Amino acid sequence: MLASWTFVLGLTSWSFAKILTSKRHFDPDGIGPASPPEPGKFDSEGRPTGRG
């Protein structure tokens, strides 16, 4: 049980660290920071764009 919780908490910590340290910025509404927004990975229909 200890190994399971260690894995779950480690994976959660790793995921949050990866998200929060990402340098890319996706801003769909255009009111975000001054850096230009990055294009999304999916188009408006939900299909992959082949980018990223």
PyMOL Python script that loads the backbone (N, CA, C, O; Angstrom):
from pymol import cmd

cmd.read_pdbstr("""\
ATOM      1  N   MET A   1       0.826  -1.187   0.000  1.00  0.00           N
ATOM      2  CA  MET A   1       0.000   0.000   0.000  1.00  0.00           C
ATOM      3  C   MET A   1       0.880   1.265   0.000  1.00  0.00           C
ATOM      4  O   MET A   1       0.556   2.264  -0.642  1.00  0.00           O
ATOM      5  N   LEU A   2       1.973   1.193   0.720  1.00  0.00           N
ATOM      6  CA  LEU A   2       2.887   2.330   0.755  1.00  0.00           C
ATOM      7  C   LEU A   2       3.474   2.595  -0.628  1.00  0.00           C
ATOM      8  O   LEU A   2       3.622   3.747  -1.034  1.00  0.00           O
ATOM      9  N   ALA A   3       3.804   1.542  -1.338  1.00  0.00           N
ATOM     10  CA  ALA A   3       4.350   1.699  -2.696  1.00  0.00           C
ATOM     11  C   ALA A   3       3.300   2.316  -3.634  1.00  0.00           C
ATOM     12  O   ALA A   3       3.631   3.148  -4.478  1.00  0.00           O
ATOM     13  N   SER A   4       2.065   1.912  -3.482  1.00  0.00           N
ATOM     14  CA  SER A   4       0.993   2.463  -4.327  1.00  0.00           C
ATOM     15  C   SER A   4       0.828   3.960  -4.089  1.00  0.00           C
ATOM     16  O   SER A   4       0.748   4.731  -5.044  1.00  0.00           O
ATOM     17  N   TRP A   5       0.776   4.374  -2.837  1.00  0.00           N
ATOM     18  CA  TRP A   5       0.618   5.796  -2.529  1.00  0.00           C
ATOM     19  C   TRP A   5       1.833   6.600  -2.968  1.00  0.00           C
ATOM     20  O   TRP A   5       1.703   7.734  -3.430  1.00  0.00           O
ATOM     21  N   THR A   6       3.013   6.009  -2.821  1.00  0.00           N
ATOM     22  CA  THR A   6       4.228   6.680  -3.280  1.00  0.00           C
ATOM     23  C   THR A   6       4.159   6.910  -4.781  1.00  0.00           C
ATOM     24  O   THR A   6       4.514   7.989  -5.256  1.00  0.00           O
ATOM     25  N   PHE A   7       3.709   5.917  -5.535  1.00  0.00           N
ATOM     26  CA  PHE A   7       3.584   6.043  -6.983  1.00  0.00           C
ATOM     27  C   PHE A   7       2.552   7.113  -7.348  1.00  0.00           C
ATOM     28  O   PHE A   7       2.819   7.961  -8.199  1.00  0.00           O
ATOM     29  N   VAL A   8       1.392   7.079  -6.719  1.00  0.00           N
ATOM     30  CA  VAL A   8       0.320   8.037  -7.029  1.00  0.00           C
ATOM     31  C   VAL A   8       0.753   9.463  -6.710  1.00  0.00           C
ATOM     32  O   VAL A   8       0.565  10.361  -7.532  1.00  0.00           O
ATOM     33  N   LEU A   9       1.320   9.683  -5.547  1.00  0.00           N
ATOM     34  CA  LEU A   9       1.746  11.036  -5.173  1.00  0.00           C
ATOM     35  C   LEU A   9       2.924  11.497  -6.017  1.00  0.00           C
ATOM     36  O   LEU A   9       3.015  12.677  -6.355  1.00  0.00           O
ATOM     37  N   GLY A  10       3.819  10.596  -6.357  1.00  0.00           N
ATOM     38  CA  GLY A  10       4.939  10.946  -7.229  1.00  0.00           C
ATOM     39  C   GLY A  10       4.462  11.328  -8.615  1.00  0.00           C
ATOM     40  O   GLY A  10       4.945  12.308  -9.182  1.00  0.00           O
ATOM     41  N   LEU A  11       3.540  10.588  -9.163  1.00  0.00           N
ATOM     42  CA  LEU A  11       2.999  10.886 -10.487  1.00  0.00           C
ATOM     43  C   LEU A  11       2.238  12.214 -10.481  1.00  0.00           C
ATOM     44  O   LEU A  11       2.340  12.993 -11.429  1.00  0.00           O
ATOM     45  N   THR A  12       1.487  12.467  -9.429  1.00  0.00           N
ATOM     46  CA  THR A  12       0.773  13.741  -9.302  1.00  0.00           C
ATOM     47  C   THR A  12       1.753  14.912  -9.225  1.00  0.00           C
ATOM     48  O   THR A  12       1.569  15.925  -9.900  1.00  0.00           O
ATOM     49  N   SER A  13       2.779  14.774  -8.411  1.00  0.00           N
ATOM     50  CA  SER A  13       3.787  15.834  -8.282  1.00  0.00           C
ATOM     51  C   SER A  13       4.503  16.064  -9.602  1.00  0.00           C
ATOM     52  O   SER A  13       4.716  17.209 -10.000  1.00  0.00           O
ATOM     53  N   TRP A  14       4.872  15.001 -10.277  1.00  0.00           N
ATOM     54  CA  TRP A  14       5.563  15.116 -11.563  1.00  0.00           C
ATOM     55  C   TRP A  14       4.672  15.820 -12.584  1.00  0.00           C
ATOM     56  O   TRP A  14       5.141  16.681 -13.329  1.00  0.00           O
ATOM     57  N   SER A  15       3.391  15.457 -12.620  1.00  0.00           N
ATOM     58  CA  SER A  15       2.464  16.067 -13.571  1.00  0.00           C
ATOM     59  C   SER A  15       2.314  17.566 -13.327  1.00  0.00           C
ATOM     60  O   SER A  15       2.389  18.358 -14.266  1.00  0.00           O
ATOM     61  N   PHE A  16       2.104  17.955 -12.079  1.00  0.00           N
ATOM     62  CA  PHE A  16       1.965  19.375 -11.771  1.00  0.00           C
ATOM     63  C   PHE A  16       3.253  20.133 -12.078  1.00  0.00           C
ATOM     64  O   PHE A  16       3.201  21.251 -12.591  1.00  0.00           O
ATOM     65  N   ALA A  17       4.399  19.545 -11.773  1.00  0.00           N
ATOM     66  CA  ALA A  17       5.674  20.211 -12.066  1.00  0.00           C
ATOM     67  C   ALA A  17       5.837  20.401 -13.572  1.00  0.00           C
ATOM     68  O   ALA A  17       6.297  21.452 -14.019  1.00  0.00           O
ATOM     69  N   LYS A  18       5.464  19.395 -14.350  1.00  0.00           N
ATOM     70  CA  LYS A  18       5.582  19.490 -15.799  1.00  0.00           C
ATOM     71  C   LYS A  18       4.653  20.572 -16.353  1.00  0.00           C
ATOM     72  O   LYS A  18       5.045  21.324 -17.247  1.00  0.00           O
ATOM     73  N   ILE A  19       3.449  20.655 -15.840  1.00  0.00           N
ATOM     74  CA  ILE A  19       2.491  21.661 -16.303  1.00  0.00           C
ATOM     75  C   ILE A  19       2.951  23.067 -15.901  1.00  0.00           C
ATOM     76  O   ILE A  19       2.924  23.984 -16.721  1.00  0.00           O
ATOM     77  N   LEU A  20       3.365  23.236 -14.662  1.00  0.00           N
ATOM     78  CA  LEU A  20       3.691  24.563 -14.161  1.00  0.00           C
ATOM     79  C   LEU A  20       5.016  25.104 -14.687  1.00  0.00           C
ATOM     80  O   LEU A  20       5.215  26.319 -14.697  1.00  0.00           O
ATOM     81  N   THR A  21       5.932  24.233 -15.126  1.00  0.00           N
ATOM     82  CA  THR A  21       7.215  24.709 -15.634  1.00  0.00           C
ATOM     83  C   THR A  21       7.241  24.780 -17.149  1.00  0.00           C
ATOM     84  O   THR A  21       8.286  25.063 -17.734  1.00  0.00           O
ATOM     85  N   SER A  22       6.124  24.530 -17.789  1.00  0.00           N
ATOM     86  CA  SER A  22       6.060  24.585 -19.249  1.00  0.00           C
ATOM     87  C   SER A  22       6.266  26.015 -19.724  1.00  0.00           C
ATOM     88  O   SER A  22       5.686  26.945 -19.164  1.00  0.00           O
ATOM     89  N   LYS A  23       7.085  26.196 -20.749  1.00  0.00           N
ATOM     90  CA  LYS A  23       7.355  27.528 -21.288  1.00  0.00           C
ATOM     91  C   LYS A  23       6.343  27.921 -22.354  1.00  0.00           C
ATOM     92  O   LYS A  23       6.227  29.103 -22.676  1.00  0.00           O
ATOM     93  N   ARG A  24       5.620  26.980 -22.902  1.00  0.00           N
ATOM     94  CA  ARG A  24       4.636  27.274 -23.946  1.00  0.00           C
ATOM     95  C   ARG A  24       3.393  27.884 -23.329  1.00  0.00           C
ATOM     96  O   ARG A  24       3.060  27.622 -22.173  1.00  0.00           O
ATOM     97  N   HIS A  25       2.725  28.690 -24.107  1.00  0.00           N
ATOM     98  CA  HIS A  25       1.545  29.385 -23.616  1.00  0.00           C
ATOM     99  C   HIS A  25       0.428  29.268 -24.641  1.00  0.00           C
ATOM    100  O   HIS A  25       0.600  29.654 -25.798  1.00  0.00           O
ATOM    101  N   PHE A  26      -0.711  28.740 -24.225  1.00  0.00           N
ATOM    102  CA  PHE A  26      -1.885  28.667 -25.084  1.00  0.00           C
ATOM    103  C   PHE A  26      -2.948  29.562 -24.458  1.00  0.00           C
ATOM    104  O   PHE A  26      -3.390  29.318 -23.335  1.00  0.00           O
ATOM    105  N   ASP A  27      -3.355  30.592 -25.184  1.00  0.00           N
ATOM    106  CA  ASP A  27      -4.291  31.573 -24.653  1.00  0.00           C
ATOM    107  C   ASP A  27      -5.442  31.756 -25.639  1.00  0.00           C
ATOM    108  O   ASP A  27      -5.359  32.608 -26.523  1.00  0.00           O
ATOM    109  N   PRO A  28      -6.513  30.974 -25.505  1.00  0.00           N
ATOM    110  CA  PRO A  28      -7.588  31.030 -26.494  1.00  0.00           C
ATOM    111  C   PRO A  28      -8.373  32.332 -26.513  1.00  0.00           C
ATOM    112  O   PRO A  28      -8.922  32.691 -27.555  1.00  0.00           O
ATOM    113  N   ASP A  29      -8.447  33.058 -25.389  1.00  0.00           N
ATOM    114  CA  ASP A  29      -9.250  34.275 -25.382  1.00  0.00           C
ATOM    115  C   ASP A  29      -8.440  35.546 -25.630  1.00  0.00           C
ATOM    116  O   ASP A  29      -9.025  36.613 -25.816  1.00  0.00           O
ATOM    117  N   GLY A  30      -7.120  35.460 -25.638  1.00  0.00           N
ATOM    118  CA  GLY A  30      -6.281  36.598 -25.981  1.00  0.00           C
ATOM    119  C   GLY A  30      -6.076  37.630 -24.893  1.00  0.00           C
ATOM    120  O   GLY A  30      -5.595  38.726 -25.181  1.00  0.00           O
ATOM    121  N   ILE A  31      -6.421  37.322 -23.655  1.00  0.00           N
ATOM    122  CA  ILE A  31      -6.240  38.308 -22.588  1.00  0.00           C
ATOM    123  C   ILE A  31      -5.115  37.907 -21.634  1.00  0.00           C
ATOM    124  O   ILE A  31      -5.026  38.443 -20.529  1.00  0.00           O
ATOM    125  N   GLY A  32      -4.269  36.988 -22.039  1.00  0.00           N
ATOM    126  CA  GLY A  32      -3.202  36.487 -21.189  1.00  0.00           C
ATOM    127  C   GLY A  32      -1.987  37.386 -21.171  1.00  0.00           C
ATOM    128  O   GLY A  32      -2.100  38.584 -21.429  1.00  0.00           O
ATOM    129  N   PRO A  33      -0.817  36.827 -20.869  1.00  0.00           N
ATOM    130  CA  PRO A  33       0.410  37.606 -20.774  1.00  0.00           C
ATOM    131  C   PRO A  33       0.828  38.218 -22.114  1.00  0.00           C
ATOM    132  O   PRO A  33       0.221  37.946 -23.150  1.00  0.00           O
ATOM    133  N   ALA A  34       1.859  39.035 -22.076  1.00  0.00           N
ATOM    134  CA  ALA A  34       2.285  39.784 -23.251  1.00  0.00           C
ATOM    135  C   ALA A  34       2.915  38.913 -24.334  1.00  0.00           C
ATOM    136  O   ALA A  34       2.995  39.342 -25.485  1.00  0.00           O
ATOM    137  N   SER A  35       3.362  37.708 -24.001  1.00  0.00           N
ATOM    138  CA  SER A  35       3.971  36.859 -25.021  1.00  0.00           C
ATOM    139  C   SER A  35       2.904  36.353 -25.985  1.00  0.00           C
ATOM    140  O   SER A  35       1.765  36.127 -25.578  1.00  0.00           O
ATOM    141  N   PRO A  36       3.253  36.174 -27.247  1.00  0.00           N
ATOM    142  CA  PRO A  36       2.249  35.701 -28.205  1.00  0.00           C
ATOM    143  C   PRO A  36       1.798  34.282 -27.882  1.00  0.00           C
ATOM    144  O   PRO A  36       2.605  33.474 -27.421  1.00  0.00           O
ATOM    145  N   PRO A  37       0.542  33.965 -28.112  1.00  0.00           N
ATOM    146  CA  PRO A  37       0.041  32.636 -27.780  1.00  0.00           C
ATOM    147  C   PRO A  37       0.581  31.572 -28.717  1.00  0.00           C
ATOM    148  O   PRO A  37       0.867  31.832 -29.886  1.00  0.00           O
ATOM    149  N   GLU A  38       0.715  30.366 -28.178  1.00  0.00           N
ATOM    150  CA  GLU A  38       1.117  29.205 -28.966  1.00  0.00           C
ATOM    151  C   GLU A  38      -0.137  28.595 -29.596  1.00  0.00           C
ATOM    152  O   GLU A  38      -1.202  28.623 -28.979  1.00  0.00           O
ATOM    153  N   PRO A  39      -0.036  28.055 -30.788  1.00  0.00           N
ATOM    154  CA  PRO A  39      -1.200  27.385 -31.372  1.00  0.00           C
ATOM    155  C   PRO A  39      -1.535  26.110 -30.601  1.00  0.00           C
ATOM    156  O   PRO A  39      -0.646  25.462 -30.049  1.00  0.00           O
ATOM    157  N   GLY A  40      -2.804  25.758 -30.567  1.00  0.00           N
ATOM    158  CA  GLY A  40      -3.226  24.547 -29.892  1.00  0.00           C
ATOM    159  C   GLY A  40      -2.891  23.303 -30.696  1.00  0.00           C
ATOM    160  O   GLY A  40      -2.529  23.394 -31.870  1.00  0.00           O
ATOM    161  N   LYS A  41      -3.010  22.148 -30.068  1.00  0.00           N
ATOM    162  CA  LYS A  41      -2.708  20.888 -30.739  1.00  0.00           C
ATOM    163  C   LYS A  41      -3.914  20.353 -31.508  1.00  0.00           C
ATOM    164  O   LYS A  41      -3.770  19.423 -32.302  1.00  0.00           O
ATOM    165  N   PHE A  42      -5.099  20.922 -31.286  1.00  0.00           N
ATOM    166  CA  PHE A  42      -6.310  20.454 -31.935  1.00  0.00           C
ATOM    167  C   PHE A  42      -7.035  21.631 -32.576  1.00  0.00           C
ATOM    168  O   PHE A  42      -6.970  22.753 -32.074  1.00  0.00           O
ATOM    169  N   ASP A  43      -7.718  21.379 -33.673  1.00  0.00           N
ATOM    170  CA  ASP A  43      -8.493  22.433 -34.298  1.00  0.00           C
ATOM    171  C   ASP A  43      -9.866  22.532 -33.625  1.00  0.00           C
ATOM    172  O   ASP A  43     -10.129  21.828 -32.650  1.00  0.00           O
ATOM    173  N   SER A  44     -10.728  23.389 -34.133  1.00  0.00           N
ATOM    174  CA  SER A  44     -12.026  23.602 -33.500  1.00  0.00           C
ATOM    175  C   SER A  44     -12.947  22.379 -33.576  1.00  0.00           C
ATOM    176  O   SER A  44     -13.911  22.277 -32.818  1.00  0.00           O
ATOM    177  N   GLU A  45     -12.649  21.462 -34.483  1.00  0.00           N
ATOM    178  CA  GLU A  45     -13.443  20.245 -34.623  1.00  0.00           C
ATOM    179  C   GLU A  45     -12.945  19.128 -33.710  1.00  0.00           C
ATOM    180  O   GLU A  45     -13.581  18.078 -33.622  1.00  0.00           O
ATOM    181  N   GLY A  46     -11.807  19.341 -33.022  1.00  0.00           N
ATOM    182  CA  GLY A  46     -11.253  18.309 -32.159  1.00  0.00           C
ATOM    183  C   GLY A  46     -10.261  17.392 -32.856  1.00  0.00           C
ATOM    184  O   GLY A  46      -9.833  16.392 -32.282  1.00  0.00           O
ATOM    185  N   ARG A  47      -9.891  17.724 -34.093  1.00  0.00           N
ATOM    186  CA  ARG A  47      -8.921  16.897 -34.820  1.00  0.00           C
ATOM    187  C   ARG A  47      -7.512  17.412 -34.568  1.00  0.00           C
ATOM    188  O   ARG A  47      -7.319  18.623 -34.462  1.00  0.00           O
ATOM    189  N   PRO A  48      -6.516  16.526 -34.468  1.00  0.00           N
ATOM    190  CA  PRO A  48      -5.132  16.974 -34.302  1.00  0.00           C
ATOM    191  C   PRO A  48      -4.674  17.795 -35.497  1.00  0.00           C
ATOM    192  O   PRO A  48      -5.019  17.492 -36.639  1.00  0.00           O
ATOM    193  N   THR A  49      -3.884  18.849 -35.225  1.00  0.00           N
ATOM    194  CA  THR A  49      -3.401  19.718 -36.286  1.00  0.00           C
ATOM    195  C   THR A  49      -2.050  19.276 -36.818  1.00  0.00           C
ATOM    196  O   THR A  49      -1.631  19.745 -37.876  1.00  0.00           O
ATOM    197  N   GLY A  50      -1.356  18.389 -36.121  1.00  0.00           N
ATOM    198  CA  GLY A  50      -0.028  17.955 -36.545  1.00  0.00           C
ATOM    199  C   GLY A  50       1.063  18.838 -35.975  1.00  0.00           C
ATOM    200  O   GLY A  50       2.244  18.612 -36.240  1.00  0.00           O
ATOM    201  N   ARG A  51       0.685  19.847 -35.191  1.00  0.00           N
ATOM    202  CA  ARG A  51       1.658  20.721 -34.536  1.00  0.00           C
ATOM    203  C   ARG A  51       1.826  20.288 -33.093  1.00  0.00           C
ATOM    204  O   ARG A  51       0.884  19.822 -32.451  1.00  0.00           O
ATOM    205  N   GLY A  52       3.060  20.453 -32.586  1.00  0.00           N
ATOM    206  CA  GLY A  52       3.314  20.223 -31.167  1.00  0.00           C
ATOM    207  C   GLY A  52       3.356  18.826 -30.844  1.00  0.00           C
ATOM    208  O   GLY A  52       3.561  18.466 -29.685  1.00  0.00           O
TER     209      GLY A  52
END
""", "prot")
cmd.dss("prot")
cmd.show_as("cartoon", "prot")
cmd.util.cbc("prot")
cmd.orient("prot")
